[in-house]
Amino acid sequence: MEITMPPSGAARPPAFILFTDLPKAGAYLEAIAARGLRSLVITGLPQWPLEQVAVSYVGKPGHPFEAVEQLEFLPAEDLAGILGQVTSWAADYDIRGVFASSETFVEPAGQTADLLGLPGVGLRAARVCRNKHLQRLYLGEWSPVSVLSSSSRETVLTALADRYPLISKPLDLYCSIGVRVLRDREALESHLEDLASASPVLLEQRLSGREFSVETIVAGGYPVFSAVTQKLTNEDESDFFVEMGHTLPACNLTKDEADRLKEAQAAVLARLNFGTGMAHGEYRVLPDGQIALMEIAARPPGDGILHLYQLATGASIESSVVDAALGLPVHHPEPSRWARQIYFDHTPGKLEDIAVDGLAGVEPFWVVDHGLWPAVEPASPDAPPGLRKVLVLKARGAELGPLADSFGRAVTALFDSPDPGQLERFDSTVREAVRITVS
């Protein structure tokens, strides 16, 4: 594909191509605009009410989405269409950077950066990070025993013998969609029968141990910032793996364990030839101290983890990521506070209302009404614990079901503290203050 440039001397405004989910794009758009660049946005067709509301705010004065210069709806799998749009934009704009904050657009963003000769995660990292089976093949040194369900029945049963319980994972989905536990051989054989005419999935040994994620900004193949986030899931109470909490920096591990997690992440990124961008790797520290890779993504973390970076470090991690994509120096500060996000369990039923009792100054923020996750303001390093946001992720009247994947969660809170001890005590205060009313 040849990119046709305008006649010599014609001025093209500088721009940045952002592949994103609109509701979480506000901080990226702000960072791009602050560097004097136009935002050219590619996203998928809106499927959820939140996405539909977000689109209605594009170009609206006073809203963060006012900064969107061009918006195109393209399926992530339509690589030809995406590169065609990129080529068209390159004729009209001086494109300085490319970045994907959305999982489904990691590969087309990597291809776009390669096409334009701009910093990007790299074609190997983009491809491998989008397929869990490829991750096991490339990153076997850090991975549990696994096998594809499309292998022969004998191969599957032999590879996984005495490895129970197991986990079944779709190869390219996210947010814990389709992940389930298989507790014995009978469950595995039944599952294989169910999958006979379906797409292959990854079957692997379920490992026990504390779970963490490592977020790393990489520039030109070198990690320039890395931190460890503590995870809380509902796996002990169910057969699912829904993330119910994140703490940054992690406070349930030693400095040696944190260093070894960062070292494992750096080694994994080197194996992937990871170029420039942000990686989000999920690991477990096993009872014997070994580090095991659950999965890795060539994009920033989801949920409210980027908000936790704002609260813990006092600076926008999105801004640092944009700098990396532009080839600028990155000097992101280390955490000076402890920040936590929790998701609340709920009784299935129709969502009626949310209340926050006993914590003045915080009103529930109904995300669907505004089309975006709001920004958070960091406190000074020595400020007392504070509840920063209570976000309602579903619309009034929405039907709430069991928490089988991340999309089932309805209410979350973001708060921070000057030290881990106060954070734990304030956690109880926040849990007692938030009330979810269903009918």
N, C-alpha and C positions, 0 to 999 in steps of 0.2 A: 504494500500500500504506500503510495507516494503522497507526501504532504506538500500541497501547493501553497507557497508563501505569497503575500501581496507584493506589488511592485516595490522596488527599492525606494526607500525614503518614506514609505507609508508608515504612519505611527500605529502600533498595535498596543492597546492597553495591557499592562501586566495582569496576569490572572493565575488562579490556582484551581485545579480540578479536585473536587472532594466527592468521593463515593461514600454515601452515608445513609443512615436512618434519620430522617429529619427531626424527630422529637428530641434527639440528643445532639443535634448539630450546633446548638447556640454558641458554645465556647470556641469551637473551631472557626465558625464564621466570624466571630469577634477577633480572633487571632489573625485570621487572613486579612481582614479589613485593616487591622492595626499596622500591617506591613505594607499598606498601600496597594493591595491586590484585589482584583475582582473574584468573586466566588462563582465557579461554574460547577453545578451540583448534578450528580447522577444518582438516582435512587429508583427503587422498584415502585410499581403501581401501588397506591395505598390499599391495604387490605383490612385494616383495623380502624375503629372509630378515631383513635388517637392520631393515626397517620392522616386520616381524612381531614381532621381539624387542623393538623400541622400545615397541610398544603394550603388551606384557606388563609393562612397568615403570611404566606410568601409574598414579599413586596409590600406588606402593610407597614406604614410609617410607625416608628416607635417600637416595633416588635423586632426581636433578634433576627427573624427571617427576612427583614427588610434588606439585609445585606446580600441576599441571593440575586446575582446578576442574571444567570441563566439556570433553568431547571428542566431536566429531561427525565422522563420515566422510561426506563429500559430494564428488561429482565436481565439478571446477572448472567444467565446462560447465553445471551445473545451477544457473543463476543464481536461478531462482524458489525452489528448495529452500534455497539459501544465504540469500537475503533473508528467507525465511520463518523460518529458524532465528534469524537476527539479530533479527527482530521479536519473536520469543518471548523471546529473551534480554533485549532492551531493556525488556520488561515486568517482568523480575525483577532486573535489574542496572542500576546507573548506569554506563553504558559511557562511559569517558573517552578511549579511543584505539583505533585500528585500524591494523594493519600486516600486510603480506605479505612474508615472507622467501622464499617459494616462487614460482618463475617462473609456474607454471600458474595461480596464484591472484591474479595481479596485477590482472586486470580485475574479478573479483568483489570484491576488497578495495577497489578504487577506487570501485566502485558502493556498497559498504557505507558507506564514509566519507562519500560524497555523500548517501546516504539519511539518515544520522544527523547530518549537519551537523558532522562532525569533520574535522580536518586529514588530507589524503590527497594522493596524487600528482596527482590530477586525472583527469578522464575522458579527455581527449585523450592525455595521457601514457600512461595505462594501456592504451588501445586501440592507439596507434601502436607502443609498445614491444613489443607482443605479436605484431606482424606485420612481417616484414622488408620486404615490398613497400611497406607504408605508410611505413616508415622512409625508404625511398629517395624516395618522393613528397614527404614533408614535409621531408626533410633532404638534398635533392639537392645543395646547396652543398658538402657535405662528403663526398659519396658517389661511389663508382665507377660507371661505365656499367653499367646493368642493364636487364633486360627479363623479363617473366613468360613462362614456358614455354607458357602458354595462348594467347599471341599467335600470329598467323599465322606459318607457317614462314618466309615471306619477311621478315617484320618482325624475327623473332629473328635470322636469319642476317645481315641488313643491319645491325642495331643492334650486333652483336658482331663484325662483320668486322674482321680485323686486331687483335683484342683478346685473342687467345689468349696464355697459357692462361686458361681460365675456371673459375669455381666454380659448382656447383649446390647450392642451399640450400633445404631445406624452409622454409615460411613461418613456422611457429610452433613448431618444435622447438628443442631446446637441447642443450648438452653435445656439440656437433659431430655429433649424430645425423643421418645421411643426407647429410652434406656430402661432396662428391667433386670431384675435379679433372677437367676436360675439356681435353685438351692441343691439340686441333686441330679443324678443321671436321668431319672424319669422325667424331670422337668425339662432337661436339655433335649431328650428325644422327642417329647411333645412339641417343643419349640421348633425343632428342625422340621417336623411334619408341617407345622403352620407356615414355615418359611419356604416350603418346597417350590412355590410359584411366585415368591416375592423377591425383591432385590436383596442381594447378599448383605449380611451384617457382620460385625466383628464380635467374636465370642472370645472372652478372655477371663483369666483368673481375677477374682475380686480380691484386692489387697487391702489389708486393714492397717490403719495408722493415721496420725494427724495429717490433715490436708491443708495445703498452702497453695497460693499462686505467687509467681514471681513475674513482676512487670519490669520490662527492660526497654529503654530507648537505645537504639543502635544507630550509629552514624558511620557510614563508610566501612561497615563490617566490624566496628568496635563498640562494645557496650559503653555508653557514656553516663547512664543512670540506671540503677536497679534497686528494687525494694521488694520485701516479702509481705504478703497479705495473708492473714489467718482466715480459715474457712470454717463455717458451720453449716452442716447439711441435715436433712431429715432422715438420713439412711438408717439410723438406729431405731427409728420408730416406724419404718415403712419399708417397702421394697423399691423405693424410688431414691433419686439422688438430687433432690431440689435444694439449691443453695439458700439458706435461711439467714446467713449473716457473714459479714466481712469485717475484719479489724486490721487497721494499718497504723503503724507497723505491727506485725504479729507480736503478741506478748506471751505466747505459750511455747517458746523455743529458746535455746541457748544461742549465744553469738556464734559458736562453732557451727551449729545446725544451720543458722541463717547464712553463714558464709558458704557452707557446702551446697545449700540450695542455689545460691547465686552462681557458684562454680559449675554446678550441673547445668543450669540454664545457659551459661556462656558456652559450655561444651556442646550442648544441643544446637545452639544458634550457629556455632562454627560448622557443625556437621551439615547444617542446612544452607550454608553459604549465605546467611542472612545479611542483606546489604544495609538498607537504611529504613527505619520505621520503628514501630513498637511491637513487641512480642508479649504474649500473655501465656505463660506456661503453668500448668496445674500439676502439682507433685504431692506425693505422700512421703512422710518420714516413717519408715517401718519400725516395728518394735526393736529390731536389731541395729537400728541406726542407718540402714541403707536408704538411699534416695530413689524413688520410683516415679517415673513420668506417667501421668494419667493422659494428658493430651496437651498440645501446644497450638496456639493460634497466632497468625501473623497480622495481628491487629490489637488495638487496645482492649482492656477488659470491659465486660458489660456491667449490668446492674448499676449501682451508684459508686463503684470503686474510683472512678475519676473524680467524683465529688469528694471522696475521702482524701485523695491526694491534695485537693484544694485546701481542705480543712487541716490536714496533717503537716503539709509543707508550706502553706501560705501562698502558694503560687499555682498557676494554671498549668497542669501537665499537658493539656491540649496545645497551649502556646509553645511549649518546648518541642512537642511532636511536629508542629508546623515548621518550627525552625530547622529541625533535622531534615524534613522533607525538602526544604529550600537550600540545604547545604550550608546553613549557618551554624555557628558554634552553639552548643547546648550546655547550659550550666544550671541544671535544675537543683534547687536546695534539698537537703536531706530533711526528713520529718522532724518537727520540733514539738508536735502534739500527737496524741493517740486519737484516732477517729474510728467510728464504728457505724455500720449500717445493719439494721435488723429488719427482717420481714416477719410479720405477725401471722400466726395461724388463724384460721377462722372456721366458724361453723358453716357448712354448706347451706346455701339459701340465697335469697335476693338481698343485695346490698342496699341498705336504707340510709345509713348515716355513719359518720366518724366523729368522735369527740376526743379532745385532749384536755384532761382534767388535772388541775394543780400545777401546770407549767405555763405561766403567763407569757404572752407574746407570740405563741406559736399556734397558728390556725391550720387545719388540714388544707393542703393544696391539691385540688382535684386536677390532675395532670391532663385528663381528656378535655377539660374545659378550655385549656390554654394551648394545647398542641405541643407542649415541650416540657422537659424536665427543667425546673428553674435553676438559676445559679445559686451558689451558697457563698456566704461571706466568711472568711477565716477570722478566728479570734487571735489575740496576742498569745504568745507561747505560754504565759503564766496565768491566763484567764481561767476562771473556774469552769467546771463542766457545764455544757450547754446543749440544749436540743435545738438543732438548726432547721430541720425540715421534717414534716410528716407529709408524705406523698401518698395520694390515693390513685392507684393505677387503673382502676376500673370506673366505669360510669355509674351514676346512681341508677339503681334498678337492675344492675347486671347480676346474672346468676353466678354464684360462687360455688365451685365444686371442690373435690379433694385435691390436695397439692401433689399432683403427679408429675408436673414439669414446671419450669419457671414462669410460663405464661399463666398459670393458675393463681399466682400470688396477687394480692389486692392492695395491701397497705404496707408501707415501709417507713422507717425513721432513720435520720442521720443525726449523729451527735458526736461530741468530742470532749477531750479532757486533757489536763496537763500531765497526767501520769496514769499508768495502767490500773492501779488500785482504785482511784476515783472513777475511772471509766467503768469498771466492773460494778461498783456500787450504783452509779448513775444508770447503768443498764436496767437494773431492777426498777428504778424510779420511772424510766421511760415506758417499760412494759406495763406497769400499773396505771400509767396515765392515759394510754391510748385505748379507747373503747370502740369496737366494731359492732354495729347493730345490723343484724340480718333478720329477714322474716321468711 
